[in-house]
Amino acid sequence: MVHIIDGYFAYDNNYGYTVIQNTGRKNKSGEEICKTLGYCGTLEEVLKMVRNDVVHEKLAGADYELAQALQMIREETDRIIFQSTPPRRR
């Protein structure tokens, strides 16, 4: 399992990765409820899927100008890349 960012995970399977989002809720038996976003062959595809879902959730339910939406996409892309890049050693 690879933690991507903010409750998004990639579980390896026979053909690549299953992308899961932890919803932050629990079922009656106390287990965390997760949502399967999809299946990817590479980690690059996983990062794109997570970015798309994060941006989709932020844009849902409100009106934005195109420039604002593009800025959100850039910010989320940078945030995901920054989170997935190991710190440099000095």
C-alpha positions, 0 to 999 in steps of 0.5 A, spaced: 500 500 500 502 507 498 499 513 501 498 518 496 495 524 500 489 526 504 486 519 505 488 517 498 491 510 497 494 505 492 494 498 493 498 493 489 494 488 485 496 483 480 496 488 474 498 495 477 494 499 482 487 499 485 486 507 487 482 507 494 479 513 498 478 513 505 471 517 506 472 518 513 466 515 515 465 508 519 460 502 518 456 499 523 461 495 525 466 500 526 470 499 520 473 505 515 469 506 509 473 506 503 471 508 496 474 505 490 476 510 485 479 505 479 485 501 477 491 504 474 497 500 471 502 505 473 504 510 479 503 516 474 496 514 472 495 513 480 497 520 481 493 523 475 487 519 478 488 522 485 489 529 482 483 529 478 478 526 483 481 532 488 480 537 483 473 534 481 471 534 489 473 542 490 470 544 483 463 540 485 457 545 487 460 552 486 461 556 480 468 558 477 471 562 472 476 558 467 482 561 470 480 559 477 479 552 475 486 552 472 489 555 478 486 549 482 489 544 478 496 547 478 496 547 485 493 540 486 498 538 481 504 541 485 501 539 492 501 532 490 508 532 486 511 535 492 508 530 497 510 524 493 517 527 492 522 525 497 526 531 501 533 532 498 539 530 503 544 536 504 
